[in-house]
Amino acid sequence: MGGNISSDGSVFGLHTRATSYVFAVDPAGLLRHLYWGPSIGDVGQFPVPALAEVSTNDPVAHLTPQEFPAHGGFRYFETALRVVLADGSRELRLDVAGHSVDGDELLINLRDSYAEVDVDLHYRLIADLDLIERWAVVRNSGVAPITVEALASGQIHIPATDLRFTNVHGHWNAEQQQFQQQVSYGKIVTEMRRGTSTHHHNPYFILDSGAGEHHGDVWFGALNYGGNFKCVVEQTQYGSTLAQIGLNDYDFAFVLAPGDELRAPTLVIGHSDSGFAAMSHRLHEYGRRLMRDDRIRPVLYNSWEAATFSVNCDSQIELARKAAQIGIELFVVDDGWFGQRHGIFDGLGDWYVNEEKFPDGLQPLIDEVHALGMQFGIWFEPESVNPPTELYAQHPEWIYQVPGRASEVSREQYLLNLTLPDVQEFVFRSIDDLLSRHPIDYVKWDVNRPIAQAGTERSLWKRHIDALYAVVDRLHEAHPNVLIEGCASGGGRIDFGTLRHFDDVWTSDNTDAYERLTVQRSYSFVYPIKAMRAWVTDVPNFMSQRIIPLRFRFHSAMMGTLGVGLDLNEASDAERAECASYIEQYKQIRDVIQEGLFFRLRVQTSNDYQAFQYLLGDRSVVFVFLPQTKIGFHGETPRFRLHGLDPQGTYEVRTDGSGSQRSKVQESMGAAADSDGAPAGDGPTRHSGEYLMHHGLSVRLVGDYASTILEVEQI
Ligand code: GLA
């Protein structure tokens, strides 16, 4: 839609709906980046002068902003490729050897004729989203093996300095903690070295120059990969900033036999000249298109927090009955149903149903769940094995290990060497058998420790992830209707690689509804809400010990794909009825939440409100939270300006009966109600689109952990 690739053989233009990305073969024969930003249709006007060295210490090859610089020659910035050739040298010079255009794809072939190494640079337009996918394939065209020691997916050149870098840091139970850092001289490096989880940094870069949600330049890129990655942002001495992202070169070496090739993960890049919201919208839609299954996600129940490993047929049936009563659509049995799994010490790898807990197998529970009108799901941690298991006794050679050294456990488990074909087959069979024998609709695929003691093979970091994706894809092929959730100790699998292969992501084991707002907000910068699983769990919260009202807990979890993890046996009838009403409301609005545009609303108040809007067609849903009322701001009625409405349209605003309530004392002091004159809960109000977008929606909350959901619909 609206895109095209222009090429006169030396200047190439990749044109999306509103952006252009331009590079050329320069007089030195190098592929030189020229431009990335708002559309410029005529690429013929770009000058490609021969570059002059700044000094003998800053030679031309170092200054040239190459599309894919390789290690060698006078190149001292980060390079995208480093190869050890058969003679031990690392010298490469990549010249343009050819190109081809096929629809929305451009292929540039770079070649070092002396070393007989080829690199194919692929670019694919996603024109309507103003995004470009790019990936690189390095090929050994010679007759002797070579070793790839570093391979990035791409290098990006931004003609600006003093940018701001945004990413997340975190760890288990504290995922998606956004940070922003000024880029200056030197490098910012974010990476993952653990093989299996992206808790600590996420495989994307966002660089902006003074941007806000709706203004300013933002350049961004995200990998389709959940394995070891490295992102380097480097401000040069020549007025530009480089961003490079791809496979991590940490402990990495990939031998290519003659004829073999290695593909770097797909990188999606984009430029927004209207701030972060536009970036998020494009990436959300990109993520939704990656997702294999476009069904609206069901409301699930999972008893992990309520029961941990103490699952058995009778207690799960009891929970299932209560879950069905409150409107749950998918009942998931978490950890503890298999092998001798009574805690973290045993069971992983023995994927047979535990007979003490399920004397007649899983079928009676599944039958009951289905009879109650719900789907059935089950937890696996297929990449792991506990030392006491039958699997480990039979196959001690299947784990990652260094011969002669004691193998180290984490969470009392080893990791299976998924690069071995026998292990891949075992993992596939374990899940496939269960899915073939029982009508199962959902699998939660977890992993709870990183790779360590990786042995002698330095390619396995990549091979593990490739094998993981291949097994998951194979399961999808065999069981196309089964949704598979990607989880790694909570939110360790949040990335576009996961979304290409899994159907949902578990966002965090941190289910504290207040902290979750921070996690979810950061998540929303890049990843689609439709994949963001969020549960309502018991109070005091198991980690924070915070006691948050059920209403706020539901509202926080309703911002994503809703799940419930409450101990429903302990809940009172009144609490269960309250749960049922939120779930009912969620079902009415979830299409807007899961598939709508998402806005992080500006909060024009000195109090600590957080507000978010979802928009789908003529319907909008607005969430407003006030975790804590500050003294002195009780009387303030903040306004939240909405986005994307029809200015001339008339909208009905319905509240859910919470909103501002004035106490008797407030009334006696003449304290104001909402500035729109209607305390929330008093029935719908009507406003024009332009009023809601420019003046804003007035919402006043009081108390701690106050929250409300407003439904806005054009009439
Ligand atoms: C991980 C997951 C949890 C739960 C446990 C089970 O921590 O993130 O949701 O499944 O494992 O052991």
Residues whose N, C-alpha, C, O or C-beta is under 5 A from the ligand:
A	BS01	GLA	W304 D334 D335 S489 G490 D509
